[in-house]
Amino acid sequence: MEFVMHLIFLTISSLWFILQMSFYEPPLQRINSTFTNVSSCWELVHSPRKDAVEQTPTVSHINCSTKTNHVAFLKVHKTGSTTIMNIFIRFAIQNKLNIVLSKRTSGYGFNYHGYENTIRRENIVPVPYNETYYILCNHVLYEREAFQSILPKDTVYIGIIREPASHMMSAAAYYSLYHGLVNNAVEKGLPTNNIVSVFLENPFKWNVPTTFVHNRMSFDFGLKRGSFYNETEIERLLKTLDEDFSLIMLMEYFDESLVLMKRILCWETKDIIYVPLNSVQRGAFFVLKPEDIKNLKKWNYADYKLYEHFQKVFWDKVHAEGSDFFLEVQEYKLILKQVEIYCAEVEPDNNLDLEPLYVPKSLWNKEFKMTSQECLDMKVEKLPLLRSLIRIAWNRYVSASK
């Protein structure tokens, strides 16, 4: 009876959600340094079909036979990718899988497999003889041949992108572009009010670093800086990514993306449990006006092409999943909320006596438990974790070579 009531609750929740979205009208295009409303809600062309919950939920995805262990996740800057990297690292540790790790443990950008470059074997920790790499999940520029030279042929490629205006503003805040613009304006004797608007009118005349705000997503996916406005090269990039990547997620639909990834990789719900990481923003609050968005679309032309293309691809994949996808997302969100509440009580010095959290079985997941230690693993800081993993990988390689 509890199971039936639970299923009825999920069905009603999903129907209410879809009903709300069917009457949705996009808000004004307002963006701050943390989030954006531009393209951040269901668009009519990509909204869930009205028959999305009229069918009986299926259980096809819970019957997956073999988990995918060979995965390359392209960690794109300022897209929530640190949280997803943590998911992949925990999966690798749990299943004793070799992770692609950079050789260095210190220095600027030590965690990058290739800083402003693609991956090279000489820059990563080698694996013992007759073993292979399973998981790649750190910063590196995508290049098909380089990735294929290191990873197994059956590797599944996953990426993530973000609505370009939101992405640019988040990166501008995190990498202090705003303060750079203010300082630059003061040096030139220019007013500092509406400084971002003035910047976007002609970004090329400003002496400020724009590496992480100028078509950065396209650059991470392999587009050369000299091709940011080359239609032929942009189309070639999109074709390559269509061929190589099984999924490019949308940050605005983070949970939907992870459920889709779970299905593609044949993983379990516990494998994609997370708490948000690296969400602290830097810089000042400011707003982009409609004219700013218009100018940004010209400056970050490649990123807008990338996002528009893979936004459509994403929703096509979601719709192909069938009626129970949205029900699973609702169930997943409920589980995440339970985990969030449980893990909020966990700190390194007070977790010893905390009982595990038990998550009951549903149509989409087996029963599983979360422990206080797993909460700590989800909250661990990225760089100390990577240093530890690099040292362990080196020791393992050296021991196996003796």
C-alpha positions in Angstrom: 0.0 0.0 0.0 2.8 2.4 0.8 4.4 1.7 -2.6 1.1 2.4 -4.4 0.6 5.7 -2.4 4.1 6.7 -3.2 3.6 6.1 -6.9 0.4 8.1 -6.9 2.1 11.0 -5.1 4.9 11.0 -7.8 2.4 10.9 -10.6 0.4 13.8 -9.2 3.6 15.8 -8.6 4.7 15.3 -12.1 1.3 16.2 -13.6 1.3 19.4 -11.5 4.8 20.2 -12.6 4.0 19.7 -16.3 0.8 21.7 -16.0 2.7 24.6 -14.5 5.3 24.5 -17.3 2.6 24.4 -20.0 1.4 27.8 -19.0 4.9 29.2 -18.5 5.8 32.6 -20.0 9.6 33.4 -20.1 10.6 36.2 -17.7 12.6 39.3 -18.5 16.2 38.4 -19.3 17.7 39.2 -16.0 21.1 37.8 -15.0 23.2 38.2 -11.9 26.5 36.8 -11.0 25.0 33.6 -9.6 22.3 32.6 -12.0 20.2 33.5 -15.0 16.6 33.3 -16.0 17.5 33.4 -19.7 16.6 30.1 -21.3 16.4 28.7 -17.7 12.9 27.4 -17.9 11.1 24.9 -20.1 10.7 26.4 -23.6 7.6 25.3 -25.4 9.5 23.6 -28.2 11.4 21.5 -25.7 8.9 21.2 -22.9 7.8 17.7 -21.7 5.1 16.3 -24.0 1.6 16.5 -22.6 1.4 12.7 -22.6 4.5 12.4 -20.5 2.7 10.9 -17.5 -0.3 9.3 -19.2 1.4 6.0 -19.6 2.3 3.4 -17.0 5.9 3.9 -15.7 8.3 1.3 -17.0 11.2 -0.3 -15.1 13.4 -1.0 -18.1 16.3 1.1 -16.8 16.5 -0.6 -13.4 17.2 -3.9 -15.2 20.5 -2.7 -16.8 22.9 -5.6 -16.7 26.4 -4.0 -16.8 27.5 -0.6 -15.6 29.7 1.5 -17.9 33.1 1.9 -16.3 35.0 3.6 -19.1 33.9 7.2 -19.0 35.5 10.5 -20.1 33.8 13.5 -18.5 34.9 16.8 -20.0 35.1 19.2 -17.0 34.0 22.5 -18.5 34.7 25.7 -16.5 31.9 27.2 -14.4 29.2 24.7 -15.3 28.8 22.8 -12.1 31.4 20.3 -13.3 33.2 20.1 -9.9 30.2 18.4 -8.4 30.0 15.9 -11.3 33.8 15.3 -11.0 33.2 14.3 -7.4 30.5 11.8 -8.5 33.0 10.2 -11.0 35.8 10.1 -8.5 33.7 8.4 -5.8 32.4 5.9 -8.4 36.0 5.1 -9.4 37.1 4.6 -5.8 34.1 2.5 -5.0 34.7 0.2 -8.0 38.5 0.3 -7.8 38.9 1.9 -11.2 42.0 3.7 -12.5 41.5 7.5 -12.8 43.4 9.7 -15.3 45.4 11.9 -13.0 48.0 14.6 -13.6 51.6 13.9 -12.5 52.0 17.1 -10.5 50.7 17.7 -7.0 51.5 21.4 -6.8 51.8 24.6 -8.9 49.2 26.6 -10.7 46.8 24.4 -12.6 48.5 21.2 -11.4 45.2 19.5 -11.5 44.7 20.1 -15.2 45.6 17.3 -17.6 46.6 19.9 -20.0 46.4 23.6 -19.1 45.2 25.4 -22.2 46.0 22.2 -24.0 44.8 18.7 -24.6 45.8 15.5 -22.8 49.3 14.0 -23.3 50.5 10.7 -21.9 53.7 12.3 -20.6 51.6 14.6 -18.3 49.6 11.9 -16.5 50.4 9.3 -13.9 51.0 6.0 -15.7 49.1 2.8 -14.8 50.7 -0.5 -14.0 51.5 -2.8 -16.9 48.5 -4.5 -18.5 46.1 -2.1 -16.9 44.0 0.7 -18.4 42.5 4.0 -17.5 38.8 4.0 -16.7 37.7 7.4 -15.6 38.8 10.9 -16.9 37.0 13.8 -15.2 39.3 16.8 -14.8 40.1 19.9 -16.8 41.6 19.4 -20.3 40.8 20.6 -23.8 39.0 18.0 -25.9 40.8 16.6 -28.9 39.5 13.4 -30.4 42.8 11.8 -31.4 44.5 12.7 -28.1 41.7 11.2 -26.0 41.4 8.1 -28.1 45.2 7.5 -27.8 44.8 7.1 -24.0 41.3 5.8 -23.3 39.7 2.5 -24.3 37.7 2.3 -27.5 34.5 1.7 -25.6 34.8 4.9 -23.5 31.5 6.8 -23.2 32.0 10.6 -23.5 30.0 13.0 -21.3 30.1 16.8 -21.2 28.2 19.7 -19.7 27.3 23.2 -20.8 25.5 26.2 -19.4 23.3 29.0 -20.8 26.0 31.3 -22.2 24.9 34.6 -20.5 24.8 32.8 -17.2 28.1 31.1 -17.9 29.8 34.4 -18.8 28.5 36.2 -15.7 29.5 33.4 -13.4 33.0 33.2 -14.8 33.2 37.0 -14.7 32.4 37.0 -11.0 34.6 34.0 -10.2 37.7 35.2 -12.1 37.2 38.9 -11.0 36.6 40.3 -14.4 34.3 43.0 -12.9 37.0 44.3 -10.7 39.4 44.2 -13.6 37.1 46.4 -15.6 36.6 48.9 -12.8 40.4 49.2 -12.3 40.9 49.5 -16.1 38.3 52.3 -16.3 39.8 54.2 -13.4 43.2 54.1 -15.1 41.7 55.5 -18.2 39.7 58.1 -16.3 36.4 56.6 -17.4 33.2 56.3 -15.3 32.7 52.9 -13.6 28.9 52.9 -13.6 27.4 50.4 -16.2 30.9 49.2 -16.7 29.9 45.8 -18.0 27.5 47.3 -20.5 30.3 49.5 -21.8 32.7 46.6 -21.9 30.3 44.5 -24.0 29.9 47.3 -26.5 33.4 46.6 -27.6 35.2 43.9 -25.5 38.3 43.9 -27.7 39.5 47.4 -26.7 39.8 46.6 -23.0 43.0 45.5 -21.4 41.6 42.8 -19.2 42.0 39.0 -19.2 39.0 37.3 -20.9 40.3 33.8 -21.1 37.5 32.3 -19.0 34.6 34.4 -20.3 35.2 34.6 -24.0 33.6 31.5 -25.7 35.2 29.4 -23.0 32.9 26.4 -23.3 33.6 26.1 -27.0 37.3 26.4 -26.3 37.1 23.6 -23.7 35.4 21.4 -26.3 38.2 21.9 -28.7 37.5 25.0 -30.8 40.6 27.1 -31.5 40.5 30.8 -30.4 41.1 31.8 -34.0 37.9 30.0 -35.0 35.4 31.6 -32.6 33.6 33.4 -35.5 34.4 30.9 -38.2 31.0 29.3 -39.2 32.7 26.3 -41.0 34.9 25.4 -38.0 32.0 25.8 -35.5 29.8 23.5 -37.6 32.7 21.0 -37.8 33.1 21.1 -34.0 29.3 20.5 -33.5 29.5 17.5 -35.9 32.5 16.0 -34.0 30.8 16.4 -30.7 27.6 14.9 -32.0 29.6 11.8 -33.1 31.8 11.5 -30.0 29.6 12.5 -27.0 26.8 10.3 -25.8 25.5 13.1 -23.6 26.2 16.8 -23.2 24.3 17.9 -20.1 22.7 21.2 -19.3 23.6 22.8 -16.0 20.2 24.5 -15.8 18.7 21.0 -15.7 21.3 19.4 -13.4 19.2 16.7 -11.9 17.5 15.8 -15.2 20.9 15.6 -16.8 22.2 13.2 -14.1 19.2 10.9 -14.4 19.8 10.8 -18.1 23.4 10.1 -17.5 22.5 7.3 -15.1 20.4 5.7 -17.7 23.0 6.0 -20.5 25.7 4.6 -18.2 23.5 1.9 -16.7 24.4 3.2 -13.2 22.3 3.1 -10.0 20.7 6.0 -8.2 23.2 5.9 -5.4 26.0 6.4 -8.0 24.7 9.9 -8.8 23.9 11.2 -5.3 25.6 14.5 -4.7 25.8 17.7 -2.6 26.7 20.9 -4.6 30.4 21.8 -4.6 32.4 24.9 -5.6 29.4 27.2 -5.7 31.0 30.2 -3.9 30.9 33.2 -6.1 33.4 36.1 -6.2 32.9 39.7 -7.4 30.1 42.2 -7.4 26.4 41.8 -8.2 25.4 43.3 -11.6 22.7 42.8 -14.1 22.8 42.3 -17.9 20.2 44.4 -19.8 18.6 43.3 -23.1 21.2 45.3 -25.1 24.0 43.6 -23.1 22.6 40.2 -24.1 22.5 41.3 -27.7 26.2 42.3 -27.6 27.2 39.2 -25.7 25.6 37.0 -28.4 27.9 38.7 -30.9 31.0 38.4 -28.7 30.4 34.8 -27.5 29.0 33.7 -30.8 30.5 30.2 -30.7 29.2 29.5 -27.2 25.7 30.4 -28.2 25.8 28.1 -31.2 27.1 25.3 -29.0 24.4 25.8 -26.4 21.5 26.2 -28.9 22.6 23.0 -30.7 23.0 20.8 -27.7 20.0 22.2 -25.8 17.9 20.7 -28.6 19.9 17.4 -28.6 19.4 17.2 -24.9 15.6 17.5 -25.0 15.4 15.1 -27.9 17.2 12.5 -25.8 14.9 13.2 -22.8 11.8 12.8 -24.9 13.1 9.5 -26.3 13.4 8.1 -22.8 9.6 7.8 -22.4 7.0 8.7 -19.9 8.7 7.5 -16.7 11.7 9.8 -17.1 10.0 12.8 -15.4 8.7 10.5 -12.6 12.2 9.3 -12.0 13.5 12.8 -11.8 10.9 13.7 -9.2 11.9 10.6 -7.2 15.5 11.5 -7.5 14.9 15.1 -6.2 13.1 13.7 -3.2 16.1 11.4 -2.4 18.5 14.3 -2.9 16.6 16.4 -0.4 16.7 13.5 2.2 20.4 13.2 1.7 20.9 17.0 1.9 19.1 17.1 5.3 21.1 14.0 6.6 24.5 15.3 5.4 23.9 18.8 6.9 24.4 17.2 10.3 27.7 15.6 9.3 31.0 17.3 10.2 34.4 15.7 10.4 34.4 15.7 14.2 30.8 14.7 15.0 29.8 11.9 12.6 30.9 8.8 14.5 27.5 8.0 16.1 25.3 9.1 13.3 23.0 6.3 12.0 23.0 5.6 8.2 20.2 7.0 6.1 18.3 4.2 4.4 16.7 5.0 1.1 13.8 2.6 0.2 13.5 0.7 -3.1 11.5 2.3 -5.9 10.7 1.7 -9.6 14.1 3.3 -10.4 16.4 2.4 -7.7 17.4 -0.5 -5.4 17.3 0.1 -1.6 20.5 1.7 -0.5 22.0 3.5 2.5 24.1 6.6 2.9 26.7 6.9 5.7 28.2 9.8 7.4 31.5 9.0 5.8 29.9 9.2 2.4 28.6 12.6 3.2 32.2 13.7 4.0 33.4 12.2 0.8 30.8 14.3 -1.1 31.9 17.4 0.7 35.7 17.0 0.4 37.6 19.8 -1.2 38.8 19.1 -4.8 42.5 20.0 -4.7 43.4 18.1 -1.5 41.5 15.1 -2.8 43.4 15.2 -6.1 46.7 15.5 -4.4 45.9 12.4 -2.3 44.7 10.4 -5.3 47.9 11.4 -7.3 50.2 10.2 -4.5 48.2 6.9 -4.2 48.4 6.3 -8.0 52.1 7.0 -8.1 52.8 4.6 -5.2 50.7 1.9 -6.8 52.5 2.3 -10.1 56.0 2.2 -8.5 55.1 -0.8 -6.4 53.8 -2.7 -9.4 56.9 -1.9 -11.4 59.3 -3.5 -8.9 
